Amino acid sequence: MAGRIRDEDVAAVRERTDIVKLVSGYLTLKKAGHDRVVGLCPFHTEKTPSFSVSPSKGLYHCFGCGKGGDAIGFLRDVEHLEFSEAVERLAKEAGITLRYEGDTPAERRVASKRQALVRANEAAFEHAVLEIAHISRHLLEDLVTTAPPKNREVEAAKLKARSAARFATV
């Protein structure tokens, strides 16, 4: 990123982002009227839905905790991102090329290198997760086949629970 994102590009991101689709990626929404969907708020614990999304307005609001805003604000709040990071992520999903104020060729090269590093890190993370899952599966299979017959199920369940707890944040 090299400077401030142009206002017209931010407006295009807001306009092209389907807030219902975005929010649905984080929680279950149900239709509640002609222009409203509701669900449980991701920002606080609740048992009855107080989180409302208006597709025509492109806004969300929680009547329980008071949080509200547009798609950019939702992504910022739920993923703990900076404004520019949220706009960049939504622009990528919407196929919008962002322009920055004060973009020089050198700044564009730095931004391009940064984006390449981010993509490489994302790929490495996905690969590591798959490797951990593969190794865990083999360890579980080995344990099940080497444990005494009466304890196999108990040991397998214990290992599965420990693995799930250990890698739950992945």
PLY file of the C-alpha trace (Angstrom):
ply
format ascii 1.0
element vertex 170
property float x
property float y
property float z
element edge 169
property int vertex1
property int vertex2
end_header
0.00 0.00 0.00
1.40 3.37 -0.95
-0.69 6.21 0.37
-4.36 6.92 0.76
-6.93 4.96 -1.25
-8.88 7.23 -3.58
-12.39 8.11 -2.37
-14.04 6.99 -5.61
-12.41 3.55 -5.25
-13.65 3.23 -1.65
-17.15 4.19 -2.85
-16.94 1.55 -5.61
-15.97 -1.09 -3.04
-18.92 -0.12 -0.84
-21.28 -0.21 -3.81
-20.12 -3.57 -5.20
-19.84 -5.45 -1.90
-22.84 -7.60 -1.04
-23.08 -7.07 2.71
-25.42 -10.04 3.17
-22.94 -12.36 1.46
-20.07 -10.91 3.51
-21.86 -11.20 6.86
-23.17 -14.69 5.97
-19.56 -15.83 5.84
-19.33 -15.21 9.59
-22.81 -16.02 10.91
-26.14 -17.52 9.93
-28.71 -15.01 8.74
-32.47 -15.49 8.39
-34.94 -13.40 6.39
-37.02 -11.14 8.64
-39.02 -8.87 6.41
-38.82 -7.57 2.90
-35.47 -5.76 3.33
-33.95 -7.25 6.44
-32.07 -10.35 7.55
-31.19 -11.10 11.17
-28.80 -13.29 13.10
-26.87 -13.63 16.33
-24.38 -10.81 16.80
-20.73 -11.82 16.35
-19.59 -9.06 18.70
-21.32 -10.20 21.89
-22.96 -13.30 23.33
-26.70 -13.56 22.87
-29.42 -16.18 22.59
-31.93 -14.30 20.43
-31.01 -12.49 17.20
-30.51 -8.76 17.57
-28.10 -8.33 14.64
-29.84 -6.89 11.59
-28.58 -6.40 8.02
-30.28 -4.23 5.41
-29.20 -5.27 1.89
-30.71 -2.22 0.16
-28.93 0.21 2.47
-25.74 -1.88 2.66
-25.68 -1.49 6.45
-25.75 -3.63 9.57
-26.79 -2.81 13.13
-26.92 -4.74 16.40
-29.70 -3.64 18.71
-27.98 -5.46 21.59
-24.50 -3.91 21.63
-25.08 -0.94 19.32
-22.41 -1.79 16.72
-23.28 -0.86 13.20
-21.90 0.29 9.89
-21.22 -0.78 6.34
-19.38 -3.76 4.83
-15.97 -2.18 5.38
-16.76 -1.48 9.03
-18.08 -5.00 9.56
-14.94 -6.59 8.12
-12.75 -4.25 10.18
-14.60 -5.13 13.38
-14.88 -8.87 12.87
-11.32 -9.40 11.54
-9.64 -6.58 13.54
-8.25 -4.94 10.39
-7.15 -1.44 9.55
-9.41 0.51 7.18
-7.08 0.13 4.20
-6.66 -3.62 4.80
-10.44 -4.13 4.86
-10.91 -2.05 1.68
-8.10 -3.96 -0.07
-9.59 -7.34 0.85
-13.10 -6.36 -0.30
-11.72 -4.79 -3.49
-9.88 -8.01 -4.29
-13.09 -10.03 -3.85
-15.05 -7.55 -5.99
-12.40 -7.42 -8.72
-11.70 -3.71 -8.20
-8.22 -2.34 -8.82
-7.49 0.27 -6.18
-5.66 3.49 -6.94
-3.75 5.34 -4.30
-3.13 9.04 -4.01
0.54 9.79 -4.47
1.25 6.51 -6.27
4.73 6.59 -7.75
6.29 3.76 -9.74
8.54 2.93 -6.78
5.58 2.84 -4.40
3.68 0.55 -6.79
6.68 -1.83 -6.92
6.82 -1.95 -3.11
3.07 -2.57 -2.91
3.35 -5.31 -5.53
6.16 -7.00 -3.61
4.15 -6.74 -0.39
1.12 -8.35 -2.04
3.32 -11.16 -3.41
4.71 -11.78 0.08
1.21 -11.83 1.57
0.10 -14.38 -1.05
3.21 -16.49 -0.38
2.54 -16.40 3.37
-1.10 -17.40 2.84
-0.01 -20.34 0.67
2.61 -21.41 3.23
0.03 -21.25 6.01
-2.44 -23.38 4.03
0.33 -25.89 3.28
1.33 -26.07 6.97
-2.28 -26.67 8.03
-2.62 -29.50 5.51
0.66 -31.03 6.67
-0.40 -30.88 10.32
-3.72 -32.52 9.47
-1.94 -35.22 7.46
0.54 -35.97 10.26
-2.21 -35.97 12.88
-4.25 -38.43 10.86
-1.29 -40.81 10.56
-0.50 -40.51 14.27
-4.11 -41.29 15.10
-4.09 -44.31 12.77
-0.84 -45.56 14.35
-2.26 -45.17 17.83
-5.44 -47.01 16.95
-3.55 -49.93 15.39
-0.89 -50.21 18.15
-3.05 -49.65 21.24
-4.33 -52.72 23.11
-7.75 -53.71 21.69
-9.79 -52.70 24.76
-8.22 -49.20 24.96
-8.10 -48.31 21.24
-11.34 -46.36 21.18
-10.57 -44.56 24.44
-7.05 -43.60 23.35
-8.24 -42.54 19.90
-10.92 -40.33 21.43
-8.37 -38.75 23.83
-5.91 -38.05 21.00
-8.64 -36.62 18.80
-9.78 -34.30 21.60
-6.21 -33.15 22.31
-5.57 -32.54 18.60
-8.80 -30.60 18.21
-7.99 -28.46 21.25
-4.41 -27.87 20.16
-5.18 -26.94 16.57
-8.53 -25.23 17.14
-6.98 -21.80 16.50
-5.61 -22.85 13.11
0 1
1 2
2 3
3 4
4 5
5 6
6 7
7 8
8 9
9 10
10 11
11 12
12 13
13 14
14 15
15 16
16 17
17 18
18 19
19 20
20 21
21 22
22 23
23 24
24 25
25 26
26 27
27 28
28 29
29 30
30 31
31 32
32 33
33 34
34 35
35 36
36 37
37 38
38 39
39 40
40 41
41 42
42 43
43 44
44 45
45 46
46 47
47 48
48 49
49 50
50 51
51 52
52 53
53 54
54 55
55 56
56 57
57 58
58 59
59 60
60 61
61 62
62 63
63 64
64 65
65 66
66 67
67 68
68 69
69 70
70 71
71 72
72 73
73 74
74 75
75 76
76 77
77 78
78 79
79 80
80 81
81 82
82 83
83 84
84 85
85 86
86 87
87 88
88 89
89 90
90 91
91 92
92 93
93 94
94 95
95 96
96 97
97 98
98 99
99 100
100 101
101 102
102 103
103 104
104 105
105 106
106 107
107 108
108 109
109 110
110 111
111 112
112 113
113 114
114 115
115 116
116 117
117 118
118 119
119 120
120 121
121 122
122 123
123 124
124 125
125 126
126 127
127 128
128 129
129 130
130 131
131 132
132 133
133 134
134 135
135 136
136 137
137 138
138 139
139 140
140 141
141 142
142 143
143 144
144 145
145 146
146 147
147 148
148 149
149 150
150 151
151 152
152 153
153 154
154 155
155 156
156 157
157 158
158 159
159 160
160 161
161 162
162 163
163 164
164 165
165 166
166 167
167 168
168 169
